C-alpha cells in the first residue's frame, strides 16, 4: 500500500540532495547508484539511460530502495522502499533537463551521449523511514 512522504521531508526534493538508488542484480545482489531525483506529489521520479545496469535491473525487478541525504545536515535522511510502477521514454528528455537545472544550474543536460535514449521511472513509496 502506497505511503505518503511526510511534509517535513518534502524540502529534500527541492534541494540538490542526491539519492542513492538500490536495485537488485539478477543474482539478488544489491546494486547502488547515486541519482538525481524529484517528487511529483505521488511518485519519486528518477531518470537514466536505456540499457544501463539500473535500467536493466528495474525492468526485471521493480523493487527498489532510495536513501536521500540532506546536503545541509548529513545526519538527516529519508529512506524510501518502493516499486517502480511506470517506465517510460515519454517526457524523459524534458525531465533530465529539469533535473540538470536543479542540480547543475544549466538549461540542458550536458552529458548526453550519441544515441542515448533517456528513460523516466516513477517509484511508488511503500515504506518510509528516516531521521529528521
Backbone as JSON, one array per atom type, in Angstrom:
{
  "sequence": "XXXXXXXXXXXXXXXXXXXXXXXXXXXXXXXXXXXXXXXXXXXXXXXXXXXXXXXXXXXXXXXXXXXXXXXXXXXXXXXXXXXXXXXXXXXXXXXXXXXXXXXXXXXXXXXXXXXXXXXXXXXXXXXXXXXX",
  "N": [[0.84, -1.18, 0.0], [0.58, 2.16, -0.87], [2.56, 4.79, 0.51], [2.61, 8.04, 2.03], [4.79, 10.74, 1.55], [6.06, 12.33, 4.33], [5.37, 15.73, 5.26], [7.53, 17.1, 6.48], [9.76, 16.15, 5.18], [9.68, 16.92, 2.57], [11.19, 19.08, 1.67], [13.63, 18.0, 0.95], [13.41, 17.25, -1.67], [13.48, 19.59, -2.99], [15.96, 20.58, -2.67], [19.43, 20.22, -3.72], [19.77, 17.46, -3.29], [21.24, 14.36, -3.37], [20.12, 11.1, -4.19], [20.58, 7.73, -3.19], [20.2, 4.98, -5.05], [19.07, 1.76, -4.74], [19.03, -1.2, -6.49], [18.18, -4.52, -7.64], [20.39, -7.03, -8.65], [20.51, -9.69, -11.14], [21.32, -11.99, -9.71], [20.46, -11.43, -7.18], [22.05, -9.78, -5.65], [22.53, -6.55, -4.2], [22.66, -3.46, -6.01], [23.97, -0.29, -6.08], [23.47, 3.11, -6.86], [24.28, 6.54, -7.12], [21.84, 9.01, -7.68], [20.03, 11.68, -9.33], [16.96, 13.11, -8.24], [13.41, 13.71, -8.07], [10.09, 14.72, -7.01], [6.71, 14.13, -7.64], [4.5, 14.64, -6.12], [3.22, 12.31, -5.71], [4.78, 10.18, -6.68], [8.25, 9.18, -6.59], [10.61, 10.43, -8.8], [12.98, 9.37, -11.09], [15.74, 9.35, -13.42], [17.33, 7.86, -16.18], [19.5, 6.24, -18.57], [18.53, 4.17, -21.28], [19.38, 0.76, -21.1], [21.43, 0.88, -19.22], [22.85, -0.5, -16.16], [21.15, -0.14, -13.88], [18.76, 0.41, -15.18], [18.25, -2.03, -16.54], [18.02, -3.67, -14.3], [15.73, -2.57, -12.94], [13.73, -2.97, -14.82], [13.56, -5.72, -14.81], [13.08, -6.37, -12.12], [11.01, -4.69, -10.1], [11.37, -3.78, -7.49], [12.79, -1.43, -5.33], [15.04, 0.64, -3.39], [15.52, 3.84, -2.05], [17.74, 6.2, -0.67], [17.83, 9.32, 0.59], [19.93, 11.9, 1.34], [20.25, 14.74, 3.35], [21.82, 17.54, 2.06], [22.57, 19.67, 3.66], [22.65, 18.75, 6.22], [24.12, 16.03, 7.12], [23.27, 14.03, 8.84], [20.61, 13.85, 8.63], [18.13, 12.16, 6.91], [16.16, 10.42, 4.41], [14.63, 7.39, 3.9], [13.28, 5.41, 1.38], [11.43, 2.72, 0.57], [10.25, 1.02, -2.19], [8.4, 0.48, -5.26], [8.9, 0.34, -8.76], [6.55, 1.74, -10.76], [6.03, 2.73, -13.22], [7.68, 2.91, -16.33], [9.0, 4.89, -18.71], [9.77, 6.44, -21.84], [8.66, 8.7, -22.72], [8.63, 12.1, -22.23], [11.01, 11.98, -20.87], [13.4, 13.22, -21.76], [12.85, 15.98, -21.39], [12.52, 15.89, -18.65], [15.11, 15.16, -17.68], [16.44, 17.45, -18.36], [15.17, 19.31, -16.66], [16.06, 18.31, -14.21], [18.8, 18.78, -14.54], [18.82, 21.56, -14.46], [18.1, 21.93, -11.79], [20.16, 20.52, -10.35], [22.62, 21.23, -11.54], [22.39, 23.8, -12.45], [22.09, 24.48, -15.12], [20.58, 24.87, -18.39], [20.2, 22.68, -20.13], [20.74, 19.15, -20.03], [24.05, 18.28, -19.84], [25.5, 15.95, -20.41], [24.69, 14.15, -22.33], [24.94, 11.33, -24.46], [25.86, 10.26, -27.77], [23.17, 8.77, -29.47], [21.94, 8.01, -27.12], [19.15, 7.05, -25.18], [16.86, 8.48, -23.14], [15.24, 7.62, -20.06], [12.43, 7.65, -17.96], [11.51, 6.96, -14.67], [8.96, 6.04, -12.48], [8.43, 5.85, -9.1], [6.67, 4.2, -6.64], [6.17, 4.97, -3.31], [6.41, 2.65, -0.7], [7.23, 2.06, 1.84], [8.39, 4.14, 4.37], [11.0, 5.7, 6.07], [13.18, 7.45, 8.31], [15.44, 10.01, 9.49], [14.82, 12.89, 10.98]],
  "CA": [[0.0, 0.0, 0.0], [1.39, 3.37, -1.02], [2.76, 5.66, 1.65], [2.75, 9.45, 1.73], [6.02, 11.36, 2.07], [5.71, 13.34, 5.33], [5.67, 17.12, 4.88], [8.83, 17.57, 6.97], [10.83, 15.66, 4.31], [9.48, 17.39, 1.19], [12.25, 20.0, 1.28], [14.75, 17.26, 0.36], [13.21, 17.18, -3.11], [13.73, 20.93, -3.53], [17.41, 20.8, -2.56], [20.29, 19.42, -4.59], [20.05, 16.26, -2.5], [21.39, 13.14, -4.14], [19.57, 9.86, -3.64], [21.3, 6.51, -3.54], [19.2, 4.04, -5.52], [19.44, 0.34, -4.69], [18.26, -2.14, -7.3], [18.64, -5.9, -7.44], [21.02, -7.71, -9.78], [19.86, -10.97, -11.39], [21.65, -12.98, -8.68], [19.94, -10.98, -5.9], [22.95, -8.83, -5.0], [22.13, -5.15, -4.39], [23.49, -2.56, -6.83], [23.63, 1.06, -5.61], [23.93, 4.18, -7.74], [23.77, 7.87, -6.78], [20.98, 9.54, -8.75], [19.21, 12.86, -9.12], [15.57, 12.7, -8.1], [12.41, 14.69, -7.66], [8.85, 14.15, -6.49], [5.56, 14.74, -8.31], [3.38, 14.66, -5.19], [2.79, 10.91, -5.5], [5.87, 9.26, -7.02], [9.62, 9.62, -6.72], [10.98, 10.36, -10.21], [14.4, 9.33, -11.42], [15.98, 9.36, -14.85], [18.56, 7.18, -16.57], [19.56, 5.93, -20.0], [18.16, 2.79, -21.59], [20.48, -0.19, -21.18], [22.34, 0.91, -18.06], [22.59, -1.59, -15.22], [19.95, 0.11, -13.06], [17.62, 0.27, -16.09], [18.0, -3.47, -16.72], [17.55, -4.23, -13.02], [14.36, -2.14, -12.62], [12.82, -3.61, -15.77], [13.43, -7.12, -14.42], [12.55, -6.46, -10.75], [10.66, -3.29, -9.79], [11.62, -3.42, -6.09], [13.93, -0.53, -5.17], [15.14, 1.46, -2.19], [16.27, 5.08, -2.21], [18.08, 6.92, 0.54], [18.14, 10.7, 0.24], [20.63, 12.54, 2.45], [20.16, 16.19, 3.33], [23.16, 18.09, 1.87], [22.84, 20.65, 4.7], [22.78, 18.05, 7.5], [24.31, 14.64, 6.71], [22.62, 13.11, 9.77], [19.18, 13.84, 8.28], [17.94, 11.4, 5.67], [14.87, 9.79, 4.16], [14.7, 6.12, 3.19], [12.02, 5.05, 0.73], [11.37, 1.42, -0.1], [9.09, 1.08, -3.06], [8.45, -0.28, -6.5], [8.76, 1.1, -9.99], [5.21, 1.49, -11.3], [6.0, 3.14, -14.62], [8.93, 3.15, -17.02], [8.61, 5.5, -19.98], [10.68, 7.36, -22.52], [7.88, 9.92, -22.97], [8.92, 13.17, -21.28], [12.28, 11.75, -20.16], [14.4, 14.24, -22.13], [12.5, 17.22, -20.69], [12.75, 15.65, -17.22], [16.54, 15.24, -17.34], [16.81, 18.87, -18.45], [14.73, 19.95, -15.4], [16.99, 17.88, -13.16], [20.07, 19.48, -14.78], [18.63, 22.91, -13.94], [18.11, 21.84, -10.32], [21.42, 20.03, -9.79], [23.8, 21.84, -12.14], [22.14, 25.2, -12.78], [22.17, 24.66, -16.56], [19.28, 24.64, -19.04], [20.12, 21.36, -20.76], [21.61, 18.11, -19.5], [25.24, 18.38, -20.68], [26.25, 14.7, -20.53], [24.06, 13.25, -23.3], [25.83, 10.59, -25.35], [25.23, 9.99, -29.06], [22.3, 7.61, -29.5], [21.4, 7.72, -25.8], [17.7, 7.19, -25.01], [16.57, 8.74, -21.73], [14.1, 6.88, -19.52], [11.87, 8.19, -16.72], [10.98, 5.91, -13.79], [8.09, 6.51, -11.4], [8.54, 4.91, -7.99], [5.63, 4.32, -5.63], [6.7, 4.71, -1.97], [5.65, 1.64, 0.05], [7.68, 2.14, 3.24], [9.17, 5.37, 4.55], [11.61, 5.91, 7.39], [14.23, 8.44, 8.21], [15.85, 10.75, 10.66], [14.61, 14.31, 10.72]],
  "C": [[0.89, 1.25, 0.0], [1.42, 4.19, 0.26], [2.91, 7.11, 1.16], [4.06, 9.96, 2.32], [5.6, 12.42, 3.09], [6.18, 14.74, 4.91], [7.06, 17.56, 5.31], [10.02, 16.98, 6.2], [10.75, 16.23, 2.89], [10.57, 18.35, 0.73], [13.44, 19.29, 0.65], [14.63, 17.19, -1.16], [13.38, 18.53, -3.79], [15.22, 21.24, -3.54], [18.15, 19.98, -3.61], [20.74, 18.17, -3.82], [20.13, 15.05, -3.42], [20.69, 11.99, -3.42], [20.52, 8.73, -4.03], [20.22, 5.46, -3.82], [19.76, 2.63, -5.47], [18.47, -0.46, -5.54], [18.84, -3.52, -7.07], [19.19, -6.48, -8.74], [20.3, -9.05, -10.0], [20.14, -12.04, -10.33], [21.19, -12.57, -7.28], [20.83, -10.0, -5.16], [22.43, -7.41, -5.21], [23.15, -4.41, -5.25], [23.04, -1.16, -6.47], [24.28, 2.1, -6.51], [23.43, 5.51, -7.2], [22.99, 8.42, -7.97], [20.39, 10.88, -8.33], [17.77, 12.39, -9.0], [14.69, 13.91, -7.86], [11.12, 13.96, -7.34], [7.69, 14.88, -7.14], [4.33, 14.84, -7.42], [2.86, 13.27, -4.87], [3.94, 9.93, -5.69], [7.23, 9.96, -6.94], [9.98, 9.43, -8.19], [12.5, 10.34, -10.34], [14.54, 9.16, -12.92], [17.29, 8.63, -15.12], [18.55, 7.01, -18.08], [19.24, 4.45, -20.19], [19.42, 1.94, -21.7], [21.47, -0.15, -20.04], [21.94, -0.17, -17.06], [21.32, -1.35, -14.4], [18.69, 0.01, -13.91], [17.27, -1.21, -16.26], [17.45, -4.08, -15.44], [16.1, -3.86, -12.73], [13.34, -2.71, -13.59], [12.55, -5.06, -15.38], [12.75, -7.28, -13.06], [12.28, -5.04, -10.28], [10.91, -2.88, -8.34], [12.9, -2.59, -5.99], [13.9, 0.1, -3.78], [15.97, 2.69, -2.55], [16.56, 5.64, -0.82], [18.54, 8.31, 0.11], [18.72, 11.37, 1.47], [20.56, 14.05, 2.28], [21.57, 16.77, 3.14], [23.54, 19.12, 2.93], [23.05, 20.02, 6.08], [22.9, 16.56, 7.19], [23.7, 13.61, 7.65], [21.11, 13.01, 9.52], [19.01, 13.14, 6.94], [16.51, 10.86, 5.6], [15.13, 8.51, 3.39], [13.32, 5.8, 2.65], [12.2, 3.68, 0.1], [10.12, 1.43, -0.96], [9.24, 0.2, -4.27], [8.25, 0.66, -7.68], [7.4, 0.73, -10.6], [5.07, 1.95, -12.74], [7.41, 3.39, -15.11], [8.54, 3.68, -18.39], [9.73, 6.36, -20.54], [9.99, 8.69, -22.78], [8.15, 10.94, -21.86], [10.26, 13.05, -20.58], [13.35, 12.79, -20.51], [14.12, 15.56, -21.42], [12.77, 17.08, -19.19], [14.23, 15.76, -16.86], [17.03, 16.67, -17.46], [16.37, 19.62, -17.2], [15.65, 19.57, -14.26], [18.34, 18.57, -13.31], [19.98, 20.93, -14.29], [18.74, 22.9, -12.42], [19.51, 21.51, -9.78], [22.67, 20.74, -10.31], [23.63, 23.32, -12.45], [22.28, 25.5, -14.26], [20.83, 24.29, -17.2], [19.12, 23.23, -19.6], [21.12, 20.41, -20.12], [22.86, 18.01, -20.39], [25.96, 17.06, -20.97], [25.6, 13.69, -21.47], [25.13, 12.61, -24.19], [25.13, 10.35, -26.68], [24.4, 8.7, -29.0], [21.65, 7.25, -28.17], [19.89, 7.97, -25.78], [17.43, 7.33, -23.52], [15.28, 8.02, -21.33], [13.72, 7.5, -18.18], [11.21, 7.04, -15.96], [10.14, 6.56, -12.7], [8.07, 5.43, -10.33], [7.46, 5.22, -6.96], [6.24, 4.02, -4.26], [5.82, 3.71, -1.22], [6.01, 1.64, 1.53], [8.61, 3.34, 3.35], [9.72, 5.39, 5.98], [12.7, 6.94, 7.22], [14.56, 9.05, 9.55], [15.73, 12.23, 10.31], [15.43, 15.08, 11.7]]
}
